[in-house]
Amino acid sequence: MKRIIYIRQSPKGGCDGTATYCQSLFDFFHDDKDCMAEEIKDYPEIKSRIFHYYYKPKALSAAIKKADIIHINGYTAMGTVQALITAKLLHKSIVYTAHWHPFNRLRHPLFGKLFFNLFLKNTIKHCATAVTAINNEDFAYFKSFHNNVVKIPHWYKPQNIETNVKKKKNMILFVGRTDDPVKGFQHLYSLPEGKFEIHCVGKGKIKHRSDITQHINIPNEELTLLYAQASLVVVPSKYEAFSYVTLESLCYGTPVVMSENVRIADHLKDVKGYSIFKYGDNNDFLRKINETIGKDVEITKIMSIFNPEKIRLAYKELYLSL
């Protein structure tokens, strides 16, 4: 049996997506007879104004010594570099997942690029046994300097999907912070007022419009109902490495209009149920909405692509190959 530990960038640093990803992998493998995941822990860390944080060396080494495979998650923090080097020095098999965004999409592009090239790139090249990527862009980037990169998408957790809800003909749904410029909510202000019934789920101030309804801190049951009622979900983001909103929408049978920067599209070739518009082009946004709203979605095909058991087996094959 191979024992796995997941080292993740601290969720206190705003990396909740990374924490969710690691927890989901733990759920896959915590009772697997061949690859057993150890309980995820937050190892003691020391804050750094320049390097975000790094770990207390003794605690990190003690944890790594107990495992066979160290799956390290993180991007622009010295703790990630430290974990890679420590695991390598202890002769462990290492899987590295960056949760990568192109440098020009980061909050501090120049700092991110400098940090990665100075500290992480060669460390990954020489320490990581394998690298996992979730889209074509990050696969190509890591493949340019590492010879063992595997593309594995995120997955859809089956839920109780309400199938008897009648869809509202002109209802558009947006899920995400409305005041986060990365999420692209501003595109919705370009739509003709009154043409659509627009619902947005998420915090943030919005301009008053008679056709926009905002929902804040709603329970999952209410969000489920909105997904089921909507005739279209829009994901007009400046960048999304994947997009769970898109995946959830399609699995509810609700078509999606997304920007060309939403990378879940890499896994949706030849699947009906979505359209892509050019980010920042309001005319193209409206055109794609008119073409896509109310269209059928190939739910069975989508659920097959993002089937959790199939993806669990892909990770298991990777772990057992190390």
Buried (B, 14 or more C-beta within 10 A) or exposed (E): EBBBBBBBBBBEBEBEBBBBBBEBBBEBBEEBEEBBBBEBEEBEBEEEEEBBBBBEEEEBBEBBEEBBBBBBBBBBBBBBBBBBEBBBEEEBBBBBBBBBBBBEBBEEEEEBBEBBEEBBBEBBEEBBBBBBBBBEBBBEBBBEEBEBBBBBBBBBEEEEBEEEBEBBEBBBBBBBEBEBEBBBBBBBEEBEEEEBBBBBBBEBEBEEEEBBBBBEEEEEEEBBBBBBBBBBBBBBBBBBBBBBBBBBBBBBBBBBBBBEBBBBBBBBEEBEBBBBBEBEBBEBBBBBBEEBBBBEBBBEBBBEBBBBEEBBEBBBEBBEEB
